[in-house]
Amino acid sequence: MSILQRETIELNTAAGRLSALVIRPAGDEPLPGVVQIQEWWGIEPHAIEVAQRLAGAGFVVLLPDLYHGRVVTEPDEAMKAVMMLRGNMDSAVRDIQRGIDALKARPDVQPQRVGIMGFCVGGLLAWEVTLRSPDIAAAVPWYAGGFDPTPEQLARSTHARVRDLRWQRPQHPAGDDPQGRGAAEGQAG
């Protein structure tokens, strides 16, 4: 296990200040950077664990706190928090871009090798940032909160290597849908 360095930085945004956690392996050599976007719970222990694993693999990780210190624990609270982010998508993307800019400006980051990843609402935001920012070299949106990019949107993301990881509905072992739920519920993609 490698030794990790951890710090909290403050970013100036149009809406005020935004805290971000930065985790990296010990040392000061320039490394690739990753902006990791939270799931719908906020910056909770699992999000920090993922950031630590990425840092242990040789990345400088920036985890912006889009809920401004709030961690939710109930699905109803989480859904309300996500609705606030989705309703302010442009502001959230601008805040994440500030994180990208801060990461790229660090002397311990290789500025041409900055990627973005996120889970659920974080995956949605990772897609939105990738479509709008030429600063992203690679993107990994994990089950991107219902986002299904059009061919036109995909054409706008050619500056970045994208690995879109989606949840797939398990198929019935017999290969059919004995209750007919697929047609009624729609197939997840």
C-alpha positions as CSV (number, residue, x, y, z in Angstrom):
1,M,0.0,0.0,0.0
2,S,1.4,3.4,-0.9
3,I,1.5,6.4,1.3
4,L,-1.1,9.0,0.4
5,Q,-1.2,12.7,0.9
6,R,-4.5,14.4,1.5
7,E,-5.5,18.0,1.5
8,T,-8.6,20.1,1.3
9,I,-8.6,23.1,-1.1
10,E,-11.0,25.9,-1.6
11,L,-12.2,26.9,-5.1
12,N,-13.7,30.2,-6.0
13,T,-16.9,29.8,-8.0
14,A,-19.6,32.1,-9.3
15,A,-21.8,30.9,-6.4
16,G,-19.1,31.3,-3.7
17,R,-16.6,28.9,-2.4
18,L,-16.4,25.2,-3.1
19,S,-14.3,22.7,-1.1
20,A,-12.5,19.9,-2.8
21,L,-10.6,17.0,-1.4
22,V,-7.2,16.3,-3.2
23,I,-5.6,12.9,-2.6
24,R,-2.3,11.8,-4.3
25,P,0.5,9.3,-3.7
26,A,3.4,10.7,-1.6
27,G,5.9,12.6,-3.6
28,D,5.8,15.6,-5.9
29,E,6.4,14.2,-9.4
30,P,3.7,15.2,-11.9
31,L,1.1,12.5,-12.3
32,P,-2.1,12.2,-14.3
33,G,-5.1,13.8,-12.7
34,V,-8.7,12.6,-12.1
35,V,-11.7,14.7,-11.1
36,Q,-14.0,12.3,-9.3
37,I,-17.6,13.3,-9.0
38,Q,-19.7,12.1,-6.1
39,E,-22.7,9.8,-6.1
40,W,-26.0,11.0,-4.9
41,W,-25.0,10.6,-1.2
42,G,-22.3,13.3,-1.3
43,I,-18.7,13.0,-0.2
44,E,-19.3,10.0,2.1
45,P,-16.7,7.3,3.1
46,H,-17.1,5.2,0.0
47,A,-16.4,8.2,-2.3
48,I,-13.2,8.9,-0.3
49,E,-12.3,5.2,-0.5
50,V,-12.6,5.3,-4.3
51,A,-10.5,8.4,-4.4
52,Q,-7.8,6.7,-2.2
53,R,-7.8,3.7,-4.5
54,L,-7.3,5.9,-7.6
55,A,-4.5,7.8,-5.8
56,G,-2.9,4.5,-4.8
57,A,-2.9,3.6,-8.5
58,G,-0.9,6.7,-9.3
59,F,-3.3,9.6,-9.9
60,V,-3.8,13.0,-8.3
61,V,-7.5,12.9,-7.5
62,L,-9.7,16.0,-6.9
63,L,-13.1,15.3,-5.4
64,P,-15.3,18.5,-5.4
65,D,-17.9,18.7,-2.7
66,L,-21.0,19.6,-4.8
67,Y,-23.3,19.4,-1.7
68,H,-21.1,21.9,0.3
69,G,-20.4,19.6,3.3
70,R,-23.8,17.9,3.3
71,V,-23.9,14.1,3.2
72,V,-27.4,12.5,2.8
73,T,-28.3,9.1,4.2
74,E,-31.9,8.6,3.0
75,P,-32.9,8.0,-0.6
76,D,-35.6,10.7,-0.4
77,E,-33.0,13.2,0.7
78,A,-30.6,12.0,-2.0
79,M,-33.2,12.4,-4.7
80,K,-33.9,16.0,-3.6
81,A,-30.2,16.8,-3.7
82,V,-29.8,15.3,-7.1
83,M,-32.8,17.2,-8.4
84,M,-31.1,20.4,-7.1
85,L,-28.0,19.5,-9.1
86,R,-29.9,18.6,-12.2
87,G,-31.9,21.8,-12.0
88,N,-28.6,23.8,-11.8
89,M,-26.7,21.7,-14.3
90,D,-24.9,24.7,-15.8
91,S,-23.7,25.9,-12.4
92,A,-22.6,22.3,-11.4
93,V,-20.6,22.0,-14.7
94,R,-19.0,25.4,-14.1
95,D,-18.0,24.4,-10.5
96,I,-16.5,21.1,-11.8
97,Q,-14.6,23.0,-14.5
98,R,-13.1,25.2,-11.7
99,G,-11.9,21.9,-10.2
100,I,-10.4,20.8,-13.5
101,D,-8.7,24.2,-13.8
102,A,-7.3,23.9,-10.3
103,L,-6.1,20.4,-10.9
104,K,-4.4,21.3,-14.2
105,A,-2.7,24.3,-12.5
106,R,-1.0,22.1,-9.9
107,P,2.7,21.4,-10.4
108,D,2.2,17.8,-9.4
109,V,-0.3,17.2,-12.2
110,Q,0.3,16.5,-15.9
111,P,-2.2,19.0,-17.3
112,Q,-2.7,17.2,-20.6
113,R,-3.6,14.0,-18.7
114,V,-6.7,15.0,-16.7
115,G,-9.7,12.8,-16.8
116,I,-13.1,12.7,-15.1
117,M,-15.2,10.0,-13.6
118,G,-18.4,9.7,-11.6
119,F,-21.1,7.3,-10.5
120,C,-24.8,7.8,-11.0
121,V,-25.4,11.6,-10.8
122,G,-21.6,11.9,-10.9
123,G,-21.7,9.9,-14.1
124,L,-24.2,12.2,-15.6
125,L,-22.1,15.2,-14.6
126,A,-19.0,13.5,-16.0
127,W,-20.8,13.2,-19.3
128,E,-22.0,16.8,-19.2
129,V,-18.5,18.2,-18.4
130,T,-16.9,16.0,-21.1
131,L,-19.4,17.3,-23.7
132,R,-18.6,20.9,-22.7
133,S,-14.9,21.0,-21.8
134,P,-12.0,20.4,-24.2
135,D,-9.8,20.0,-21.0
136,I,-10.8,16.3,-20.5
137,A,-8.5,13.7,-21.9
138,A,-10.5,10.7,-20.7
139,A,-13.9,10.2,-19.1
140,V,-15.5,7.2,-17.3
141,P,-19.2,7.9,-16.5
142,W,-20.5,4.9,-14.5
143,Y,-24.3,4.4,-15.0
144,A,-24.8,8.1,-15.8
145,G,-28.1,8.8,-14.1
146,G,-30.3,8.1,-17.1
147,F,-28.2,10.0,-19.6
148,D,-28.3,8.4,-23.0
149,P,-26.1,10.4,-25.4
150,T,-27.2,11.1,-28.9
151,P,-24.9,10.6,-31.9
152,E,-24.5,14.4,-32.1
153,Q,-23.5,14.6,-28.4
154,L,-21.0,11.8,-28.9
155,A,-19.5,13.6,-31.8
156,R,-18.8,16.6,-29.5
157,S,-16.8,14.4,-27.1
158,T,-14.1,13.3,-29.6
159,H,-11.4,15.1,-27.7
160,A,-11.7,12.6,-24.9
161,R,-11.5,8.8,-24.6
162,V,-14.8,7.8,-23.1
163,R,-15.6,4.5,-21.4
164,D,-19.3,4.6,-20.7
165,L,-20.2,2.0,-18.2
166,R,-23.9,1.3,-17.8
167,W,-26.0,-1.0,-15.7
168,Q,-27.5,-3.8,-17.7
169,R,-30.8,-5.4,-16.6
170,P,-30.1,-9.1,-15.9
171,Q,-31.8,-11.5,-18.3
172,H,-33.9,-14.4,-17.2
173,P,-31.9,-17.6,-17.3
174,A,-34.3,-19.1,-19.8
175,G,-33.7,-16.1,-22.1
176,D,-37.3,-14.8,-21.9
177,D,-39.2,-12.5,-19.7
178,P,-41.8,-14.8,-17.9
179,Q,-43.7,-11.9,-16.3
180,G,-43.6,-9.6,-19.3
181,R,-41.9,-6.9,-17.2
182,G,-39.4,-5.9,-19.9
183,A,-42.1,-4.4,-22.2
184,A,-43.8,-2.7,-19.3
185,E,-40.7,-1.3,-17.5
186,G,-38.5,-0.6,-20.6
187,Q,-35.1,-2.0,-20.9
188,A,-32.2,-0.3,-19.1
189,G,-29.3,0.4,-21.4
